[in-house]
């Protein structure tokens, strides 16, 4: 399902025009991205959590050159679904 599909479904089920729904969805995604970029987690009860995970430093190998490189500690965004969400998917 694409963002356009989501917007169409929401517009159809609520009766709100697609332009307003699209703007709302865009602002929601922007807010989630901004919060994660600032290190703040986003919790949506009954849906899940958008969280920032920290990957520790590790050593990797470049097989073609035969060298080792160090990948520094870095942060990545992640999604953790709620128990209700998981039960519905099962």
N, C-alpha and C positions, 0 to 999 in steps of 0.2 A: 504494500500500500504506500503510495506516495503522499507528499504534502498536499498536492492538488486533490487527491482522493479524499483525504481527511477533511479538507475544507468543504468539498462538495457534500460529504455525508453530514457534517455539522450544519451546513446551511439548509440542507433538505429537511433534517429532523427538527430544527429550531425555527425555521422560517426567516432567519436573518439573512441579509444579502451576503453574497460570497465575498465582496470587497471588505466588509466589516469583519467577517470571520477570518479572512486571510490576514488582515492587519493584526487581529488579536493573536492568532497563532504565531505570526512573526515576532510580535512583542514578547510573547511568552518565551519563545526560544532565545531571543536576545537577552531577556532577563536571566534565564538559566545559565547561559554562557557567561554573562557578566559576573554572576554570583560565583560560579566555579572559578573564573579567572582571578577573583579576589580571595579565593581560598574558602569560600562559604559553601556548605552543603545545602541542597534544596530537598526538603522533605514533603512529599505529597501523600497524605494519609490515604490508605486503601489502594494506592497505585505503586509507589516505590520511592526511592531516594536517588538523586543525582549526587554523587560524592566525588571527592578528589582523593585519589590514592597516591602514595609516594612509593616509587620503585627505587630500591636501594642500588648503590653502585655495584657494578659487576664487571668481570673481565670477559671479553669476547675475542674470538680469533677470526682473522681475515684469512680464509683458507687459500685463496689464490696467491697471496703474497707471503703467507706463512708467518704473519706477524700477529701480535696480540695488541688489543686496544682496550682502554678502560672506558666503559660507558658510565658517565656520572649519574648520581642520584637525580631523579626527575619526577615530576608530578604528571598524572594522567587522569582524565575524567572517566568515570565509571557509572553504571546504573545498577542498583540493587533493587529487584522487585520485591513488593510486600508479600506477605504470606497469602493474603486474599488473591492477589494477582497470580501467584504461583498455582494456587488451587484451581483457578479458572482455566489456566493454560493446560494443566494436567488433564 
